[in-house]
């Protein structure tokens, strides 16, 4: 994956629009995704200047890639990102578990190509955040073979672990790392490793799983079939299906600063990520046309000014990031 001077520095995270999937009874998708609206949202993203689309084989148990393939993959000037490394059953919409067998990589990429209705994927990421380096290396060997075969452009890792980045960064064809990052989580250690190795930083959850949209108050209750009602370690933004009060307090502290220059809260949060540097690309998720259009206006406003970034740092009290962990 390459970022040129004219590449819009904003992508679309396609997890929320991909539809339901599960592990047993545990919901892994966002609630209320509608396939027709998802297609309209993808078209709206392209119409509003977004050219980077981030999906995964497992999103919607394959439905996410099919939607991107139906709307986006054949359009010019797009960058398609997908991820492999998780087994799932499309018919039952069930996540089965990790797939760490390098012998399965080429078939997994071929399946992605079929769902996306294309013959080339710009960036393929490993979707196992915590996989030990020694187990990941053979998977990247297989991705390199797929790159040599012309099936993918480059490859990378969706991981929050700086040591994992450092171990794989020297490989030819390793170009990008997708990691959690938002106003409350600067991801300083993993970003430092990314920058030191000249890689692209893809910021997932730049709106803290929707919390920085401002539409979830203390009394808002998420639907039971929404992934954010789970108790996964990476999700402390919501507790028992409601917004975590500690984050609501922090949003109140920085709301006016984020809304500088007529920005919405969403546009300010994305502008904060954009201000991190020229190779950092926020990938906010969206489910509807209205959400996509609001996100896309961050391209018009651009990064937050340096003084506003400094003011936010002066008033915001973040918990320490602590040792690296999956987020």
C-alpha positions as semicolon CSV with decimal commas, in nm:
position;residue;x (nm);y (nm);z (nm)
1;X;0,000;0,000;0,000
2;X;0,124;0,346;-0,089
3;X;0,007;0,686;0,027
4;X;0,072;0,964;-0,222
5;X;0,040;1,336;-0,172
6;X;-0,304;1,335;-0,335
7;X;-0,448;1,036;-0,147
8;X;-0,739;1,151;0,075
9;X;-0,626;1,082;0,433
10;X;-0,948;0,920;0,544
11;X;-1,085;0,571;0,495
12;X;-1,405;0,385;0,568
13;X;-1,409;0,103;0,821
14;X;-1,659;-0,153;0,690
15;X;-1,716;-0,362;1,003
16;X;-2,034;-0,175;1,113
17;X;-2,205;-0,205;0,774
18;X;-2,119;-0,572;0,720
19;X;-2,408;-0,730;0,907
20;X;-2,437;-0,982;1,189
21;X;-2,204;-1,267;1,276
22;X;-2,150;-1,457;1,596
23;X;-1,933;-1,684;1,804
24;X;-2,189;-1,911;1,962
25;X;-2,448;-1,669;2,096
26;X;-2,203;-1,381;2,128
27;X;-2,264;-1,102;1,877
28;X;-1,957;-0,988;1,683
29;X;-2,127;-0,742;1,448
30;X;-2,287;-0,404;1,495
31;X;-2,666;-0,392;1,539
32;X;-2,913;-0,266;1,276
33;X;-2,697;-0,307;0,966
34;X;-2,917;-0,308;0,655
35;X;-2,763;-0,441;0,330
36;X;-2,938;-0,185;0,109
37;X;-2,829;0,105;0,330
38;X;-2,478;-0,044;0,347
39;X;-2,450;-0,030;-0,031
40;X;-2,575;0,329;-0,030
41;X;-2,322;0,414;0,241
42;X;-2,036;0,267;0,038
43;X;-2,145;0,462;-0,268
44;X;-2,174;0,778;-0,057
45;X;-1,822;0,731;0,076
46;X;-1,682;0,720;-0,276
47;X;-1,895;1,015;-0,385
48;X;-1,763;1,219;-0,091
49;X;-1,396;1,162;-0,164
50;X;-1,313;0,855;0,043
51;X;-1,088;0,615;-0,147
52;X;-0,960;0,373;0,121
53;X;-1,197;0,092;0,222
54;X;-1,110;-0,138;0,511
55;X;-1,290;-0,471;0,533
56;X;-1,208;-0,827;0,642
57;X;-1,297;-1,178;0,538
58;X;-1,473;-1,239;0,869
59;X;-1,684;-0,921;0,878
60;X;-2,044;-1,034;0,852
61;X;-1,901;-1,384;0,794
62;X;-1,812;-1,287;0,437
63;X;-2,096;-1,042;0,375
64;X;-1,875;-0,740;0,433
65;X;-1,645;-0,827;0,144
66;X;-1,944;-0,907;-0,080
67;X;-2,090;-0,563;-0,013
68;X;-1,759;-0,390;-0,089
69;X;-1,729;-0,601;-0,403
70;X;-2,076;-0,505;-0,518
71;X;-2,022;-0,131;-0,466
72;X;-1,657;-0,032;-0,457
73;X;-1,401;-0,282;-0,580
74;X;-1,441;-0,196;-0,950
75;X;-1,434;0,181;-0,901
76;X;-1,117;0,366;-1,005
77;X;-0,859;0,502;-0,761
78;X;-0,975;0,294;-0,464
79;X;-0,752;0,116;-0,215
80;X;-0,906;-0,205;-0,083
81;X;-0,781;-0,346;0,247
82;X;-0,889;-0,685;0,375
83;X;-0,779;-0,927;0,646
84;X;-0,739;-1,301;0,682
85;X;-0,649;-1,540;0,963
86;X;-0,989;-1,628;1,109
87;X;-1,207;-1,925;1,015
88;X;-1,581;-1,872;0,978
89;X;-1,888;-2,030;0,825
90;X;-2,081;-1,796;0,598
91;X;-2,408;-1,991;0,604
92;X;-2,437;-2,006;0,985
93;X;-2,269;-1,665;1,032
94;X;-2,038;-1,823;1,289
95;X;-1,677;-1,740;1,372
96;X;-1,501;-2,074;1,418
97;X;-1,163;-1,950;1,542
98;X;-0,811;-1,856;1,433
99;X;-0,648;-2,007;1,127
100;X;-0,270;-2,004;1,164
101;X;-0,186;-2,262;0,896
102;X;0,025;-2,102;0,622
103;X;-0,098;-2,369;0,381
104;X;-0,443;-2,203;0,396
105;X;-0,329;-1,848;0,315
106;X;-0,350;-1,866;-0,064
107;X;-0,696;-2,024;-0,055
108;X;-0,812;-1,761;0,196
109;X;-0,690;-1,482;-0,033
110;X;-0,858;-1,644;-0,333
111;X;-1,184;-1,654;-0,135
112;X;-1,146;-1,284;-0,054
113;X;-1,090;-1,207;-0,422
114;X;-1,405;-1,399;-0,514
115;X;-1,620;-1,220;-0,255
116;X;-1,474;-0,884;-0,353
117;X;-1,527;-0,962;-0,722
118;X;-1,177;-0,850;-0,816
119;X;-0,843;-1,002;-0,911
120;X;-0,618;-0,792;-0,686
121;X;-0,636;-0,665;-0,326
122;X;-0,419;-0,364;-0,249
123;X;-0,337;-0,451;0,112
124;X;-0,387;-0,778;0,297
125;X;-0,356;-0,774;0,676
126;X;-0,313;-1,054;0,925
127;X;-0,620;-1,038;1,149
128;X;-0,468;-1,205;1,457
129;X;-0,363;-0,922;1,685
130;X;-0,180;-1,128;1,947
131;X;-0,028;-1,407;1,738
132;X;0,334;-1,477;1,843
133;X;0,592;-1,359;1,592
134;X;0,725;-1,710;1,534
135;X;0,377;-1,827;1,432
136;X;0,306;-1,519;1,222
137;X;0,625;-1,539;1,016
138;X;0,516;-1,839;0,802
139;X;0,185;-1,665;0,731
140;X;0,369;-1,363;0,599
141;X;0,591;-1,594;0,391
142;X;0,271;-1,720;0,229
143;X;0,144;-1,363;0,181
144;X;0,470;-1,282;0,004
145;X;0,403;-1,571;-0,234
146;X;0,058;-1,423;-0,300
147;X;0,221;-1,086;-0,362
148;X;0,462;-1,239;-0,610
149;X;0,164;-1,402;-0,781
150;X;-0,002;-1,061;-0,819
151;X;-0,299;-1,142;-0,597
152;X;-0,216;-0,871;-0,340
153;X;-0,021;-0,547;-0,362
154;X;0,136;-0,543;-0,017
155;X;0,068;-0,690;0,326
156;X;0,074;-0,593;0,691
157;X;-0,064;-0,670;1,035
158;X;-0,363;-0,559;1,237
159;X;-0,185;-0,550;1,571
160;X;-0,128;-0,328;1,873
161;X;0,209;-0,483;1,967
162;X;0,523;-0,280;1,888
163;X;0,749;-0,585;1,906
164;X;0,540;-0,759;1,642
165;X;0,575;-0,457;1,415
166;X;0,950;-0,442;1,468
167;X;0,992;-0,810;1,383
168;X;0,803;-0,794;1,051
169;X;0,882;-0,441;0,931
170;X;1,206;-0,537;0,747
171;X;1,022;-0,776;0,514
172;X;0,982;-0,676;0,152
173;X;0,616;-0,611;0,089
174;X;0,530;-0,530;0,454
175;X;0,385;-0,179;0,425
176;X;0,124;-0,101;0,692
177;X;-0,002;-0,164;1,044
178;X;-0,362;-0,123;1,156
179;X;-0,394;-0,038;1,525
180;X;-0,634;0,122;1,770
181;X;-0,597;0,498;1,804
182;X;-0,820;0,785;1,914
183;X;-0,820;1,095;2,132
184;X;-0,813;0,886;2,448
185;X;-0,553;0,641;2,313
186;X;-0,256;0,799;2,128
187;X;-0,099;0,452;2,073
188;X;0,241;0,614;2,122
189;X;0,456;0,301;2,139
190;X;0,320;0,119;1,836
191;X;0,310;0,441;1,632
192;X;0,674;0,508;1,716
193;X;0,769;0,166;1,579
194;X;0,558;0,225;1,269
195;X;0,717;0,565;1,205
196;X;1,071;0,439;1,269
197;X;1,022;0,176;1,000
198;X;0,858;0,402;0,742
199;X;0,527;0,216;0,748
200;X;0,172;0,342;0,705
201;X;-0,034;0,382;1,021
202;X;-0,400;0,282;0,982
203;X;-0,599;0,400;1,283
204;X;-0,890;0,172;1,361
205;X;-1,161;0,279;1,608
206;X;-1,070;0,649;1,571
207;X;-1,415;0,728;1,718
208;X;-1,370;0,483;2,009
209;X;-1,631;0,242;1,870
210;X;-1,874;0,528;1,817
211;X;-1,840;0,690;2,158
212;X;-1,681;1,000;2,004
213;X;-1,986;1,048;1,786
214;X;-2,148;1,209;2,089
215;X;-2,475;1,025;2,039
216;X;-2,435;0,785;2,331
217;X;-2,519;0,939;2,666
218;X;-2,532;0,786;3,011
219;X;-2,888;0,665;2,959
220;X;-2,841;0,520;2,608
221;X;-2,872;0,140;2,597
222;X;-2,721;-0,052;2,306
223;X;-2,908;-0,339;2,142
224;X;-2,824;-0,683;2,278
225;X;-2,705;-0,801;1,936
226;X;-2,441;-0,526;1,919
227;X;-2,076;-0,626;1,963
228;X;-2,027;-0,330;2,198
229;X;-2,241;-0,499;2,464
230;X;-1,971;-0,764;2,509
231;X;-1,700;-0,771;2,773
232;X;-1,397;-0,807;2,545
233;X;-1,076;-0,656;2,682
234;X;-1,052;-0,412;2,392
235;X;-1,391;-0,259;2,471
236;X;-1,402;-0,055;2,787
237;X;-1,588;0,226;2,610
238;X;-1,919;0,068;2,711
239;X;-2,017;-0,106;3,033
240;X;-2,326;-0,328;3,035
241;X;-2,429;-0,179;2,702
242;X;-2,402;0,183;2,816
243;X;-2,135;0,447;2,759
244;X;-1,858;0,430;3,018
245;X;-1,896;0,738;3,242
246;X;-1,521;0,796;3,259
247;X;-1,513;0,854;2,883
248;X;-1,824;1,071;2,887
249;X;-1,647;1,296;3,140
250;X;-1,342;1,320;2,913
251;X;-1,557;1,401;2,610
252;X;-1,715;1,684;2,805
253;X;-1,367;1,818;2,882
254;X;-1,252;1,837;2,520
255;X;-1,580;1,876;2,330
256;X;-1,543;2,247;2,259
257;X;-1,181;2,207;2,151
258;X;-1,266;1,922;1,914
259;X;-1,545;2,134;1,765
260;X;-1,302;2,411;1,673
261;X;-1,367;2,582;1,340
262;X;-1,721;2,458;1,299
263;X;-1,632;2,091;1,319
264;X;-1,873;1,839;1,463
265;X;-1,746;1,622;1,747
266;X;-1,687;1,341;1,496
267;X;-1,493;1,567;1,259
268;X;-1,282;1,700;1,545
269;X;-1,199;1,350;1,667
270;X;-1,093;1,251;1,316
271;X;-0,899;1,577;1,281
272;X;-0,711;1,486;1,598
273;X;-0,597;1,158;1,438
274;X;-0,514;1,332;1,109
275;X;-0,289;1,573;1,298
276;X;-0,064;1,283;1,397
277;X;0,114;1,291;1,063
278;X;0,101;1,239;0,689
279;X;0,111;0,859;0,693
280;X;-0,160;0,816;0,958
281;X;-0,501;0,740;0,810
282;X;-0,812;0,719;1,032
283;X;-1,056;0,445;0,936
284;X;-1,384;0,540;1,103
285;X;-1,662;0,287;1,078
286;X;-2,003;0,384;0,946
287;X;-2,333;0,210;0,884
288;X;-2,545;0,475;0,714
289;X;-2,518;0,742;0,446
290;X;-2,558;1,015;0,708
291;X;-2,268;0,880;0,913
292;X;-2,046;0,852;0,606
293;X;-2,124;1,206;0,496
294;X;-2,044;1,346;0,839
295;X;-1,716;1,154;0,852
296;X;-1,618;1,269;0,504
297;X;-1,646;1,637;0,600
298;X;-1,333;1,581;0,811
299;X;-1,149;1,589;0,477
300;X;-1,274;1,946;0,426
301;X;-1,179;2,061;0,775
302;X;-0,846;1,876;0,779
303;X;-0,623;1,812;1,081
304;X;-0,682;2,005;1,401
305;X;-0,447;2,304;1,437
306;X;-0,131;2,250;1,642
307;X;-0,246;2,490;1,913
308;X;-0,574;2,303;1,957
309;X;-0,383;1,975;1,985
310;X;-0,168;2,134;2,255
311;X;-0,475;2,265;2,436
312;X;-0,633;1,919;2,432
313;X;-0,316;1,767;2,576
314;X;-0,317;2,030;2,851
315;X;-0,669;1,951;2,976
316;X;-0,718;1,582;2,901
317;X;-0,631;1,327;3,168
318;X;-0,571;0,990;3,007
319;X;-0,501;0,662;3,181
320;X;-0,152;0,534;3,106
321;X;-0,143;0,301;2,809
322;X;0,051;0,041;3,007
323;X;0,202;-0,271;2,850
324;X;0,103;-0,353;2,495
325;X;-0,224;-0,546;2,461
326;X;-0,486;-0,617;2,200
327;X;-0,733;-0,329;2,168
